[in-house]
Amino acid sequence: MARKHDLTPSAPWYRIETDESDWAALPEQTLVQLYGQMKLIRRFEEKILDLEKAGLVHGPAHASIGQEAAAVGVTSLLRPIDQINGTHRAHHQVLSKLVNAQTEPDFDIRSRAYTPPMNDAVYRLMAEIMGLTPGYCEGRGGSMHMRDAESGVAGTSAIVGGNIPHAAGYALADQVLGRDGISVSFFGDGASLQGAAYESMNIAAAYKLPVIFFVENNLYAVSTHIGDVTAEPRIASRGPMLGFTGIECDGMDVVAVYRAVSDAIGIIREGRGPVIIEAQCYRYFHQSGSKPGSEFGYRSREEEQEWIDRDPLRLAEARLASLGILDNAGVVLIDERITAAVQAAADRLTEPVPGSNQLRIPERLWPSVETVDDGILADPSETDGLKYRELEDYAPDQLVKTRFVTAAGEALAAAMAADPTIVVLGEDVHRLRGGVSGFTRSALEQFPGRVLAMPIAENGFTGVALGAALRGLRPVVEIMFGDFCLVAADQIGNGIAKVRHMFGDGFPVPVIMRVRVSPHTGYGSQHSGDPAALFRMFPGWHVVSPTTAFDYVGLLNTALKSNDPVAIIEHVEFYQRESLVPRDERDFCLRIGKAKVARPGAACTVLATSAMVPIATKVANDSGIDAEVIDMRSIGQLSTDWPLILASIAKTNRVIIAEQVASGFALGRHWIAEIQARAFDDLDHEILHVTGSLSAPVVSAVLNKAALGSAEKLREAMELITENA
């Protein structure tokens, strides 16, 4: 007869309950500091809501009133080297981390007011929320996107759940680089149900990363109650489910949070991996603004009152009074000093409208509109000193024929030998003698500890790579099939592409994504796409598409020395082809943004990408049409070689754009618009665009071929465009 055995999680899962004795066990100065920080958050958030009502905050104001204890209980135990991030509701976490970084060890709010550095932290955060130049991100981030690396605020994200993989990435960087840092990702109950949350937690657990996943369970994701959307609302259970510790605590009691975080830090220090903490708390207002949720009908006034009766500041005041630490006069004094600091910040950021009681923002504090596009990519001068080469720079006896994938893999391993910050992340990269294509073979043989296996979780590990890049690593992410970039599209577009600009520039984002594309192999509609157009949508990405081993090695080396994200589109048709590379050299670079004339000619200009480059050259040679074929090589939005292209068009007066991809994902429609704008007077014929079909490729061999741009289609275009020349 079948027998049933109860199973238990492999990791602890418990709740911390505290009482007055736990408060009494902490030093008096610590308790006062905890209370003072909560008071600062309360007064700061109230002022932000006042400014919003006055029309001085552009965008949402996601107040954290009611959740002060959760933030302070965590950040009070962190050092500047310890990193935090948050999501759209992060004022309280960021404010306390910023001020802590400027607080002297012996500071006591009872004996003196805030120091100038502490006041400046309050001022700069308020300026950022108002979108003004003195802000930490020069006003670009506002309320939801905040960063200050020196204080350990690595960067918040307004994408619910989007920040969680980044914290795992910070922790990965600390682990690889041997730093003694702990990272904390703050998020809410809504984000806890997002796929990226599970993906990141699983990766963190697999590698025992020093990260705390801190959930502020305030019960509502906008208006949706946690119980409406999950059968297991005890969010701390997610840790034991994935093999690491889960802790519950009362998020309205700052000492309960403090104790939970102390436990978590101890667990991490013992090498037992990440911890998830669920702090049960409540936001007193609606998702954004100063109205309570009951006014929108999704919460009752009775429920709201129950939580207001448990207000974290009132609880702290009662406990401090009973311990004889703070009387009413002491509470008033602290409130006066903190209110003065907040008001002083607001006064520096506003001025009265002449002849009125209304306030306005001084004109001098607004960013200059001329800077709107500054900082999307690094200054090109950063890579001016690299050893740039073209194939023609080498004598014939210096070159040798080598398989594309062999030369590329050797270049990656050589770069890893020279730079210990380079790591490889991807599916199967640690097996099969170098992954499914053998690309990581050399790297795996020499640096097995830096070739990191990832689960089938593209969005998660792409986000981990972003976090790692923000903390000093140069991650190389392998995407097994191009279509899988759509799974990672949130981190590609909302994360990697935007952080540099929205956080105010001045820091590197050195992520490389190696994207394998194989439209011709019969893998069908979900494994055959070329996502170059996805990356090109975002000007924060460089996109390169090498067609020879030489070009791949040069572009890879440049990417590995660049401070920008670079997507390398790798057509697997090239992998086993041999082409010329320097005999004993794998560290040369090729400038991103430089196209190349693959075949000179005068009859028409063919702008070709990827597999269409050799096809276009062969069609021109076989047909006798004197086409000039340009290998685009760099296809990012801000790295197209327009000088070379326009010079060719001025000579030929006719343009064909040749791509293998399905027409909906083609880049050419963008180039057509650019050419019309830049070279209209040089055109003697309409621009012709050769692409694949409307459909994605399918398995059937004949339909697969019909779905792609081809030599036959290109030959017809060449004949048409030169017919009456």
C-alpha positions in Angstrom: 0.0 0.0 0.0 1.2 3.5 -0.8 2.5 5.4 2.1 2.7 9.2 2.5 5.6 11.0 4.2 5.5 14.6 5.2 8.2 16.6 3.5 9.8 19.7 5.0 11.8 22.5 3.3 15.5 22.1 3.2 16.0 25.6 4.6 14.6 27.3 7.8 11.4 29.3 7.7 10.5 31.2 10.8 8.8 34.4 12.3 10.5 36.8 14.7 8.4 38.2 17.5 9.8 41.0 19.7 8.8 42.7 22.9 10.0 45.5 25.1 13.0 43.4 26.2 14.3 43.3 22.7 14.2 47.1 22.6 15.9 47.3 26.0 18.7 45.1 24.6 19.8 47.6 22.0 22.0 50.6 22.9 20.1 53.8 23.7 21.9 55.7 20.9 20.8 53.1 18.4 17.2 53.3 19.4 17.2 57.1 19.2 18.8 56.9 15.8 16.2 54.4 14.5 13.4 56.6 15.7 15.0 59.8 14.3 15.4 58.2 10.9 11.7 57.1 10.9 10.7 60.6 11.8 12.9 62.0 9.0 11.1 59.7 6.4 7.7 60.8 7.7 8.4 64.5 7.5 10.2 64.2 4.2 7.3 62.3 2.6 4.8 64.7 4.0 6.8 67.6 2.4 6.9 65.7 -0.9 3.1 65.3 -0.9 2.8 69.1 -0.2 5.1 69.9 -3.1 3.1 67.5 -5.3 -0.2 69.3 -4.4 1.4 72.6 -5.3 2.3 71.2 -8.7 6.1 71.2 -8.0 6.6 67.5 -8.5 6.3 66.4 -12.1 5.1 62.8 -12.1 4.0 60.4 -9.4 4.7 60.7 -5.6 4.7 57.2 -4.2 4.7 58.0 -0.5 6.0 55.4 1.9 4.2 56.8 5.0 3.4 53.8 7.2 6.4 51.8 6.0 9.2 53.7 7.7 10.2 50.9 10.1 10.8 48.5 7.3 13.3 50.7 5.6 15.1 51.9 8.7 15.4 48.5 10.3 17.4 47.4 7.3 19.5 50.4 6.3 20.6 51.1 9.9 22.7 47.8 9.7 24.2 48.5 6.4 27.6 50.2 5.5 28.3 52.3 2.4 29.9 49.3 0.7 26.6 47.4 1.1 24.2 48.0 -1.8 20.5 48.6 -2.0 18.0 49.0 -4.7 14.2 49.4 -4.7 11.3 49.8 -7.0 8.9 52.7 -7.6 8.2 53.2 -3.8 11.7 53.7 -2.6 12.0 57.2 -1.1 12.2 55.8 2.5 14.9 53.3 1.7 17.0 55.6 -0.4 16.7 58.6 2.0 17.8 56.6 5.1 20.7 55.0 3.1 21.8 58.4 1.8 21.7 60.0 5.2 23.3 57.0 7.0 26.3 57.3 4.6 26.8 60.9 5.8 26.1 60.3 9.5 29.1 60.4 11.9 29.4 57.3 14.2 28.7 59.4 17.4 25.9 61.5 16.0 22.9 61.9 18.3 19.9 63.9 17.1 19.1 64.8 20.8 22.3 66.8 21.2 22.7 68.5 17.8 21.0 69.2 14.5 21.9 67.5 11.2 25.4 68.2 9.9 25.9 69.9 6.5 26.6 66.5 4.7 23.3 65.1 6.1 21.4 68.2 5.1 22.8 67.9 1.7 21.6 64.3 1.3 18.1 65.4 2.1 18.3 68.4 -0.2 19.7 66.4 -3.2 17.1 63.6 -2.9 14.3 66.1 -2.7 15.8 67.9 -5.8 15.9 64.6 -7.6 12.3 63.8 -6.9 11.4 67.3 -8.2 13.4 66.6 -11.4 16.1 69.3 -10.8 19.8 69.6 -11.5 21.0 69.4 -7.9 19.5 65.9 -7.7 21.6 62.8 -7.5 20.8 62.0 -11.2 20.5 65.6 -12.2 16.7 65.3 -12.3 16.6 62.5 -14.9 15.5 59.8 -12.5 12.9 61.6 -10.4 10.8 59.8 -7.8 11.3 56.3 -9.2 14.9 56.1 -10.5 17.4 57.0 -7.9 21.1 56.2 -7.7 24.2 57.3 -5.6 27.0 54.8 -5.9 29.0 56.4 -3.1 26.2 55.8 -0.6 25.5 52.3 -1.8 22.3 53.1 -3.7 23.0 51.1 -6.8 19.8 52.2 -8.6 16.1 51.8 -8.2 13.7 50.6 -11.0 10.1 51.6 -11.7 9.5 48.2 -13.4 7.8 46.1 -10.7 10.2 43.3 -10.0 12.8 44.6 -12.4 15.2 45.6 -9.7 15.5 42.2 -8.0 17.9 40.5 -10.5 20.2 43.6 -10.2 20.8 43.0 -6.5 21.7 39.4 -7.2 24.2 40.9 -9.7 25.7 43.3 -7.2 26.2 40.3 -4.9 27.7 38.2 -7.6 30.2 41.0 -8.3 31.1 41.2 -4.6 31.6 37.4 -4.5 33.7 37.2 -7.6 35.9 40.3 -6.7 36.3 39.2 -3.1 34.5 42.1 -1.5 32.8 42.0 1.9 29.5 43.5 0.7 25.9 42.5 1.3 23.2 43.6 -1.2 19.5 44.2 -0.4 16.7 44.3 -2.9 13.5 46.0 -1.6 10.3 45.2 -3.3 6.6 44.7 -2.5 4.1 41.9 -2.4 3.1 42.6 -6.0 6.7 42.2 -7.2 7.1 39.0 -5.2 4.8 37.3 -7.8 6.7 38.5 -10.8 8.8 36.0 -12.7 12.0 37.9 -12.3 11.7 37.6 -8.6 11.8 33.8 -8.7 14.5 33.7 -11.3 16.8 35.9 -9.3 16.2 34.2 -6.0 17.0 30.8 -7.6 20.2 32.1 -9.1 21.2 33.7 -5.8 20.5 30.4 -4.0 22.4 28.3 -6.5 25.5 30.4 -6.1 25.0 31.3 -2.4 25.1 35.0 -3.1 25.3 37.5 -0.3 21.9 39.1 -0.9 18.8 39.9 1.1 15.5 39.9 -0.7 13.4 42.2 1.5 9.7 42.2 0.9 7.5 45.0 2.2 4.2 43.2 2.2 1.7 46.1 2.4 -1.0 43.7 1.2 -1.9 45.7 -1.9 -0.4 46.0 -5.4 -2.2 49.2 -6.3 -5.7 48.0 -5.4 -5.2 44.2 -5.8 -5.0 42.4 -2.4 -2.3 39.7 -2.1 -4.9 37.2 -1.3 -6.7 37.8 -4.6 -3.8 36.6 -6.8 -1.9 33.9 -4.9 -2.9 30.8 -2.9 0.1 31.3 -0.7 0.3 34.8 0.6 3.1 34.1 3.1 5.8 35.5 0.9 8.7 34.4 3.0 7.9 30.8 2.0 9.6 31.5 -1.4 13.0 31.2 0.2 12.6 27.7 1.7 10.9 26.7 -1.5 14.2 27.5 -3.3 16.5 26.3 -0.6 17.3 29.4 1.5 16.1 30.9 4.7 12.8 32.8 5.0 12.0 35.1 7.9 8.8 36.9 8.7 8.6 39.9 11.0 6.3 42.8 12.0 7.2 45.6 9.6 5.6 48.2 11.9 8.1 47.4 14.6 11.6 48.7 13.7 13.3 46.5 16.3 11.6 43.4 14.9 12.9 44.3 11.4 16.3 45.1 12.9 16.5 41.6 14.5 15.4 39.9 11.3 18.1 41.7 9.3 20.7 40.9 12.0 19.8 37.2 11.6 20.0 37.5 7.8 23.4 39.1 7.9 24.6 36.4 10.3 23.4 33.7 7.9 25.1 35.3 4.9 28.3 35.7 6.9 28.3 32.0 7.6 28.2 31.3 3.9 24.6 29.9 3.9 23.5 32.0 1.0 20.7 34.5 0.5 17.8 35.3 2.8 14.3 36.5 2.2 12.6 38.7 4.8 8.9 39.5 4.7 8.1 42.6 6.7 4.3 42.8 7.1 3.4 46.5 6.9 1.0 49.0 5.4 1.0 52.1 3.2 -1.3 54.6 4.6 -2.1 56.3 1.3 -3.1 55.1 -2.1 -0.5 53.9 -4.7 0.4 57.5 -5.4 -0.6 60.8 -3.9 -2.1 61.7 -0.5 -5.6 60.1 -0.6 -6.2 56.9 1.4 -7.1 53.7 -0.4 -10.5 53.7 1.1 -11.5 56.7 -1.1 -10.9 54.5 -4.1 -13.1 51.7 -2.7 -10.6 48.8 -2.4 -9.9 49.2 1.4 -12.2 49.9 4.3 -11.7 52.8 6.6 -11.8 50.3 9.5 -8.9 48.3 8.1 -6.9 51.5 7.6 -7.6 52.6 11.1 -6.4 49.3 12.5 -3.0 49.8 10.8 -2.9 53.5 11.8 -3.3 52.4 15.4 -0.1 50.3 14.9 1.8 53.3 13.5 5.6 52.6 13.7 6.4 56.0 15.1 3.8 55.8 17.8 5.1 52.3 18.8 8.6 53.6 18.9 7.6 56.7 21.0 5.8 54.5 23.5 8.6 52.0 23.8 11.3 54.8 24.2 9.1 56.5 26.8 8.7 53.3 28.8 12.4 52.7 28.7 13.0 56.3 30.0 15.0 57.2 26.9 12.6 59.9 25.4 10.0 61.9 27.0 7.5 64.2 25.2 10.0 67.1 25.2 12.6 64.9 23.6 10.2 63.8 20.9 9.3 67.4 20.2 13.0 68.4 20.0 13.8 65.7 17.5 10.7 66.6 15.4 11.7 70.2 15.3 15.3 69.5 14.2 14.2 67.1 11.5 11.4 69.2 10.3 13.8 72.1 10.0 16.2 70.0 7.9 13.4 69.0 5.5 12.0 72.6 5.3 15.4 74.0 4.6 15.8 71.6 1.7 12.4 72.7 0.3 13.3 76.3 0.8 16.5 75.9 -1.3 14.4 74.4 -4.1 11.5 76.8 -4.3 10.8 80.6 -4.3 7.6 82.6 -3.9 5.9 83.8 -7.0 6.2 87.6 -6.9 3.0 89.1 -5.5 1.6 85.7 -4.5 1.7 83.1 -1.7 2.3 80.4 -4.3 5.7 78.7 -4.7 7.6 78.0 -7.9 10.9 76.3 -8.9 13.7 78.8 -9.6 14.7 78.7 -13.3 18.3 78.1 -12.5 17.6 74.7 -11.0 16.1 73.1 -14.1 18.4 71.0 -16.4 19.3 72.6 -19.7 17.1 71.2 -22.5 20.2 71.0 -24.6 21.4 68.1 -22.4 18.3 65.9 -23.1 20.3 63.3 -25.1 23.6 63.6 -23.3 25.0 60.5 -21.7 23.1 57.8 -23.7 26.4 56.3 -24.6 29.9 56.8 -23.2 32.1 59.5 -24.7 33.8 57.9 -27.8 37.1 59.3 -26.6 37.1 56.6 -23.9 38.2 54.0 -26.4 40.5 56.2 -28.5 43.7 54.6 -27.3 42.8 51.0 -28.3 44.9 49.0 -30.7 42.6 49.3 -33.7 43.4 47.2 -36.8 41.8 46.2 -40.1 42.7 43.0 -41.9 44.6 45.1 -44.5 47.0 46.3 -41.9 48.7 42.9 -41.8 51.1 41.3 -44.3 49.9 38.1 -45.9 52.6 36.0 -44.0 51.2 37.4 -40.7 47.7 35.9 -41.4 46.4 32.3 -41.0 43.0 30.8 -41.8 41.1 29.9 -38.7 37.6 28.7 -38.0 35.3 31.6 -36.9 34.2 30.0 -33.6 37.8 28.9 -32.7 39.2 32.4 -33.2 36.3 34.0 -31.3 36.6 31.6 -28.4 40.4 32.1 -28.2 39.9 35.8 -28.1 37.4 35.6 -25.3 39.8 33.4 -23.2 42.7 35.8 -23.9 40.6 38.7 -22.8 39.6 36.9 -19.6 43.3 36.2 -18.9 44.1 39.9 -19.2 41.0 41.1 -17.2 39.8 39.2 -14.1 36.5 41.1 -14.1 35.2 39.3 -17.2 32.7 36.5 -16.5 30.5 34.5 -18.8 26.9 33.7 -18.0 24.6 31.5 -20.0 22.7 28.2 -20.4 25.0 25.2 -20.9 28.1 27.4 -21.2 29.8 25.2 -18.6 29.1 21.9 -20.3 29.4 20.2 -23.8 33.0 21.3 -24.2 32.1 25.0 -24.4 28.3 25.2 -24.7 26.1 24.2 -27.6 28.5 25.9 -30.1 31.8 25.3 -28.4 32.3 29.0 -28.1 33.3 29.0 -24.4 35.6 26.0 -24.7 38.9 27.9 -24.2 37.4 30.1 -21.4 36.0 27.0 -19.7 39.4 25.2 -19.8 41.3 28.2 -18.4 38.7 29.9 -16.1 36.0 27.4 -15.0 35.1 29.5 -12.0 34.2 32.5 -14.2 32.1 30.5 -16.7 28.8 30.5 -14.8 25.9 28.2 -15.6 22.5 29.9 -15.7 19.1 28.3 -15.5 16.6 28.7 -18.3 15.7 32.2 -17.1 16.9 34.8 -19.7 15.3 37.8 -18.1 16.6 36.9 -14.7 20.3 36.3 -15.7 20.3 39.2 -18.0 19.2 41.4 -15.1 21.9 39.7 -12.9 24.4 40.7 -15.6 23.3 44.3 -15.4 23.7 44.4 -11.6 27.1 42.8 -11.9 28.2 45.4 -14.5 27.1 48.2 -12.2 29.4 46.8 -9.5 32.6 46.3 -11.5 32.3 43.1 -13.5 32.2 42.8 -17.3 29.7 40.1 -17.9 29.4 38.3 -21.2 25.9 36.9 -21.5 25.2 34.1 -24.1 21.7 33.9 -25.5 21.4 30.5 -27.1 18.8 31.5 -29.7 18.0 35.0 -30.9 14.3 34.7 -30.1 15.1 34.2 -26.5 16.0 37.9 -26.3 12.3 38.6 -26.3 12.1 36.7 -23.0 14.8 39.0 -21.7 13.3 42.1 -23.4 12.5 43.9 -20.1 16.1 43.9 -18.9 17.4 44.6 -22.4 15.1 47.6 -23.0 14.0 48.9 -19.6 17.1 48.0 -17.8 20.4 47.9 -19.6 19.5 50.3 -22.4 18.3 53.1 -20.1 20.1 53.1 -16.8 23.1 55.1 -17.9 21.0 58.0 -19.2 18.3 58.0 -16.6 20.7 57.8 -13.7 22.7 60.8 -15.0 25.6 59.1 -16.8 29.2 59.1 -15.4 29.4 55.4 -14.7 30.0 52.3 -16.9 27.5 49.7 -18.0 29.8 47.1 -19.6 27.4 44.3 -20.5 28.0 42.2 -23.6 25.2 40.0 -25.0 26.3 37.3 -27.4 23.2 36.4 -29.4 23.3 33.3 -31.6 21.0 33.5 -34.7 20.3 30.5 -37.0 17.4 31.2 -39.2 18.4 28.7 -41.8 18.6 25.5 -39.7 15.0 24.4 -39.5 14.5 25.1 -35.8 11.2 26.8 -36.5 9.4 30.0 -35.7 10.6 30.3 -32.1 14.3 29.6 -32.6 15.0 31.3 -35.9 14.8 35.0 -35.3 17.4 37.7 -35.5 16.7 40.3 -32.8 19.1 43.0 -33.9 16.2 45.3 -34.5 15.1 44.9 -30.8 18.5 46.2 -29.6 18.6 48.9 -32.2 15.3 50.3 -30.9 17.3 51.6 -27.9 20.1 54.0 -28.5 21.8 52.9 -25.3 23.0 49.8 -27.0 25.8 49.3 -29.5 24.9 46.5 -31.9 27.5 44.7 -34.1 27.1 41.9 -36.6 30.5 40.5 -37.6 30.8 38.3 -40.7 34.4 37.1 -40.5 36.6 35.8 -37.7 38.8 38.9 -37.9 35.9 41.2 -37.5 34.5 39.2 -34.6 37.7 39.1 -32.7 38.2 42.9 -33.2 34.7 43.8 -32.3 34.6 41.5 -29.2 37.8 43.0 -27.9 36.5 46.5 -28.3 33.2 45.5 -26.6 35.2 44.1 -23.7 37.0 47.4 -23.3 33.9 49.6 -23.8 31.9 51.1 -21.0 28.7 50.7 -23.0 26.5 47.7 -23.5 27.2 45.8 -26.7 25.0 43.2 -28.4 27.0 40.9 -30.7 24.8 39.2 -33.3 26.4 35.9 -34.2 25.1 34.1 -37.3 25.9 30.4 -36.7 26.4 29.9 -40.5 29.8 31.6 -40.0 30.9 29.4 -37.0 32.6 26.7 -39.0 33.8 28.8 -41.8 37.5 29.6 -42.1 38.8 33.1 -42.6 42.0 35.1 -42.1 43.1 36.2 -38.6 46.6 37.3 -37.3 48.7 34.2 -36.7 49.6 34.9 -33.0 47.4 37.8 -32.1 44.0 37.9 -30.4 44.0 41.3 -28.7 43.5 43.7 -31.6 40.4 45.9 -31.7 38.0 47.0 -34.4 36.3 50.3 -34.0 32.6 50.1 -33.3 30.7 52.3 -35.8 32.9 51.5 -38.8 31.4 49.8 -41.8 33.6 48.2 -44.6 33.4 48.0 -48.3 33.3 44.2 -48.9 33.2 44.7 -52.7 33.9 48.0 -54.5 31.6 48.9 -57.3 29.8 51.8 -59.1 26.4 50.5 -60.3 24.6 50.5 -57.0 25.2 50.4 -53.3 24.2 47.3 -51.4 24.0 47.8 -47.6 24.2 44.2 -46.3 24.1 42.7 -42.9 25.2 39.3 -41.5 24.7 36.4 -43.9 23.7 38.7 -46.7 27.2 40.1 -47.0 28.8 37.1 -48.6 25.6 36.4 -50.6 25.6 40.0 -52.0 29.3 39.8 -52.9 28.7 36.5 -54.7 25.6 37.7 -56.5 27.4 40.8 -57.8 30.4 38.7 -59.0 28.2 36.0 -60.6 25.8 38.4 -62.3 28.4 40.9 -63.6 26.6 43.8 -61.9 29.2 46.2 -60.5 27.6 46.6 -57.1 29.4 48.1 -54.2 28.7 45.9 -51.2 29.0 47.5 -47.8 29.3 45.2 -44.8 27.5 47.3 -42.2 29.2 45.6 -39.2 27.9 48.1 -36.7 24.1 48.5 -36.8 23.2 50.3 -33.6 21.1 53.4 -33.6 24.0 55.7 -32.8 26.8 53.7 -34.4 25.9 53.6 -38.1 28.8 54.6 -40.4 27.0 57.3 -42.3 30.1 58.9 -43.8 31.0 55.7 -45.7 27.4 55.0 -46.7 26.7 58.5 -48.0 30.0 58.6 -50.0 29.0 55.3 -51.7 25.5 56.6 -52.5 26.9 59.8 -53.9 29.0 57.6 -56.3 26.3 55.0 -57.3 23.1 57.0 -56.8 21.2 53.7 -56.2 20.7 51.8 -52.9 19.6 48.3 -52.0 19.3 47.2 -48.4 19.8 43.4 -48.1 18.8 41.5 -44.9 18.0 37.9 -44.3 15.5 38.5 -41.5 11.7 38.5 -41.6 10.5 41.8 -42.9 8.8 42.9 -39.7 12.2 42.7 -37.8 14.2 44.3 -40.5 16.5 47.2 -39.9 16.3 48.6 -43.4 13.1 50.6 -42.9 15.0 52.8 -40.5 17.9 53.2 -42.9 15.5 54.0 -45.7 14.2 57.0 -43.7 17.7 58.1 -42.8 18.9 57.9 -46.4 15.9 59.9 -47.7 16.7 62.6 -45.2 20.4 62.6 -45.7 20.9 61.8 -49.4 17.7 62.5 -51.3 19.4 64.6 -53.9 21.8 61.8 -54.7 19.2 59.2 -55.4 18.3 58.3 -59.0 16.0 55.4 -58.1 13.7 54.3 -55.2 15.5 52.5 -52.5 14.9 48.7 -52.7 14.7 46.6 -49.6 15.4 42.8 -49.8 14.2 41.0 -46.7 12.6 37.8 -45.6 8.8 37.2 -45.8 6.1 38.5 -43.4 6.2 35.2 -41.6 8.8 33.8 -39.2 10.7 30.8 -40.6 9.1 27.4 -40.0 10.5 23.9 -40.0 9.6 22.9 -43.6 12.8 23.2 -45.6 11.1 24.9 -48.6 9.1 27.3 -46.5 12.1 28.0 -44.3 14.1 29.1 -47.4 11.2 31.1 -48.7 10.9 33.0 -45.5 14.4 34.4 -45.7 16.1 37.1 -47.7 18.0 35.2 -50.4 20.5 35.4 -53.3 17.6 35.1 -55.8 15.7 38.0 -54.3 18.8 40.1 -54.2 19.7 39.4 -57.8 16.2 40.5 -58.9 16.7 43.7 -57.0 20.1 44.3 -58.5 18.8 43.7 -62.0 15.8 46.0 -61.4 17.8 48.9 -59.9 20.4 48.9 -62.7 18.0 48.2 -65.6 18.0 51.7 -67.0 21.1 53.1 -65.4 
